[in-house]
């Protein structure tokens, strides 16, 4: 009976694997969950933003930052020039877009722009959507590149990426986009609610203005 010997992962391979796991979990699981929570619940409960914020920042943030840090350390172990290959450059782009998206989300929810936008969605609302879609497209490409190209380039290909990881990537992409498209069915209800809210604000403006005028001290 012959024994089967397997070569364990090297420290470099373990770090690269952990980098891939953390970034994949952050960008392909938790960030999409946060988006779907908002898409499916925002028209039914006012607490949707709290759940969305917790998922996108408090949960996804530490995982993504840890994954990026491990990726940076892996590049140093390989003596690569910082951001010298496509995987590094796309990774940096994703990190910047993620930070921009967090800022945009806060602005969309908490900052009310001047009355010129009353009755219309402010431009940063659409920018928030565009950046979010860009992040998911880039993240799908980045993880695919890491699985199919970067792992072999960085580690020499002694250990192959298991097919289960590649199947998981495909499943996550399909599941997210199917659920996202289905969730667009709630968009008419959302737009109707937003239109009603803007109408209520516009209707109250004359009342508020009159109340302020009446509160001013009378002359004479």
N, C-alpha and C positions, 0 to 999 in steps of 0.2 A: 504494500500500500504506500503510494508516494505522497509525501506532504506537499501542499500547495503553499508557496511563499508569496506574500504580497509585500511590496515595498511601501512603507508608510509615507504619508505626505511630508515633504520638507517644511521647515518653518516658513519659508517663502510661500509655498503653496497653501499652507494653512491660512496665512494672512490674506492672500489673494482670494481664497475661498470665502473667508469671513467678510471681506470687503464686498464681494459679490452678493452674499446672502443679505447683508444689512441694506445695501443700496437697492437690491431687488425687492426686499420686503417693504422698504420705505416708499419707493417710487411706484411699485406695481401692485401693492396690496393696501397699505394704509392711506396713502394719498387718494387713490381711487375710492376707497370706502368713504372718506370724508366728503368727496364730491357727490357720491350717490346718496349719502345721508341728507345733504342739502337738497339735491334734486327731488328726492322722494318725500321729504317731510316739510319743506319750507311753506307749503300752502296749507298745512294742517295744524302747525304748532309754532308758537313764537320762540320756542326753545331750540329750534333747529340750529341757530347760529352758534350757540354754546357748544353743542355736540360737534359741529363742523370745525370750530376753532380748536377744540381739544384734540380732535383727530389730526388736523393739518399741522398743528404747531407742537402741542405738548407731547403727542405720541410720535408722530412722524419725524419731527425735528431732531430729537436726540439720536434716533436710529440713522437718519440720513447723515448727520454730522459725523457720527462715529464711523459710518461706512466710508465717507469721503476721507476722513483722517487715515483710515487703514489703507485706502487706495494710494494716498500720498506717500505713506511710509513704504508701501510696496514699490512704488516708483523709485524711491531713494535706495531701497535695497538692490534694485536693478541698475543703479547708477544712471538712470534716465534723466535727461535734462527736463526741468519742469515744463509740463504741457507741450511736450515735443512730439506727441503722436495723437492720432485722431481720438482715441479713447480718453486721453487726458483732457483734450480741449473740449470735447463734448461734455465730459464730466464737470468741468469748470463752468461751462455755459449753463448746464442744468442747475448747478448750485446757485449761480447768480439769478437765474429765472425764478428759482424757488424763493429766494429772499425777496425779490421784487414782488412776487405773487403774495407773499405774506403782508408786505406793506400795502399793496393794492387792496387786499381784502379788508385791512383795517380802515383804509381811506373810504372804500365803498360803504362800509357799515357805519362808520362813526362821523365822517366829515360830510357836511351838507354844503354843496356848492351854491353860489349866488342864485337868485331867483330867475336868472336867464334860462336856467334848465328846468324850471318848474313846468310840469306837464310833459316832460321828456326825460328819458334815461340819460344820466350824465355820461360823458365819453369814457370816464375811467371804468364804468361798469362793463362796457364792451371790451376794453383793454384787459380787464380781469379775466374775462372769458377767453379771449384770444391767447393770453399767456398760459392759462391753464391747459388749453388744448395743445399748445406747443410743447409744454412740459411732458404731457403724456405721450405724444408722438416721439419726441426725442428720447424719453426714457425707454420706450419699447425698442427703439433702434440701439440705444446704448447697451442695454442688457443683452440683446441679440449679438451685438458685436463682441461683447465680453465673452459670451459663451462659445461662439463659433470661431473667433479670431484671436482676441487678446489673450485668452488663457494659454493657448499654444505658443504664441509669440513670447509671452512673459515667462512661462515655466518650462518651455522646451517640449511639452506634450508627453512627458513620461506617464502622467495619469490623464486619462481622457475624461472629458465632461460626460457624466451619465446621461443617457437618453431621457431619463425621468426629469432632469432639470430643463431640458429643451422642450419637453412636452408641457411642463408646468408653465414655462414662459408663454407658449402658444395659448394654453388654456386661460391664463390670466388676461391676456390681451383680448381674446374673444369674449370672455365673460364680462369684462368691464365695458367694452364698446356696445355689446348687445344691451346690457342693463342701462347704459347711458342713453342710447337711442330710445329705448322703451320709456325711460324717464322723461323724455321730451314731451310725452303725452300730457304731462302736468303743466307744460308751458302756457297754454291758453288760460288755465285757471290762475297761474301766477301773474300773467300780464293783466288779467282782469282785476285782480286784487290790487296790484300796483297802481293801475289807472284809477281805481276807486280811492285809494289812499291819497294820490295826488289831487284828485278832485276835492276831497275833504279838506286838504291843506289850503287850496286856492279859495274855497268857500269860507274858510275861517279867517283868511287874511284881512278882509275888510272889517270883520268884527273885532279882530285884535287891534287893528289900526284905530278904529273908533274908540275902543276902550282906552287906549293910550292917550288919545286926544282928550277924552273926558277926564282922565286922571291929571292932566296938566292944570296948574293953578290958573284961575280966571283972572284976567287983567281988569283993572278999573274998580 
